[in-house]
Amino acid sequence: MTGGLRRRWASKPLNTFTEAIDAFRTAMSYRFFEWLTE
């Protein structure tokens, strides 16, 4: 899952504030979910 997200982000540069925030929120959500299920 993580690898797929990284590839998608790598192919689409985060050149706008909205994109950066969206990527950050997605990463935080994934880390939080991973922590809960650990």
C-alpha positions as CSV (number, residue, x, y, z in Angstrom):
1,M,0.0,0.0,0.0
2,T,2.7,2.5,1.0
3,G,4.7,1.7,-2.1
4,G,1.7,2.4,-4.3
5,L,1.1,5.8,-2.6
6,R,4.8,6.8,-3.0
7,R,4.7,5.9,-6.7
8,R,1.5,8.0,-7.2
9,W,3.0,11.0,-5.3
10,A,6.3,10.7,-7.1
11,S,4.6,10.8,-10.5
12,K,2.6,13.9,-9.5
13,P,4.8,16.6,-7.9
14,L,3.2,18.4,-4.9
15,N,3.4,21.8,-6.4
16,T,0.3,23.3,-4.7
17,F,-0.5,23.9,-1.1
18,T,-3.7,21.9,-1.3
19,E,-1.9,18.9,-2.7
20,A,0.7,19.1,0.0
21,I,-2.0,19.2,2.7
22,D,-3.9,16.3,1.2
23,A,-0.7,14.2,1.0
24,F,0.1,15.1,4.6
25,R,-3.3,14.2,5.9
26,T,-3.3,10.9,4.0
27,A,0.1,10.0,5.4
28,M,-1.0,10.9,9.0
29,S,-4.2,8.9,8.6
30,Y,-2.3,5.9,7.4
31,R,0.2,6.1,10.2
32,F,-2.6,6.5,12.8
33,F,-4.4,3.5,11.4
34,E,-1.2,1.5,11.4
35,W,-0.6,2.4,15.0
36,L,-4.1,1.4,16.0
37,T,-3.9,-2.0,14.3
38,E,-0.4,-2.8,15.7
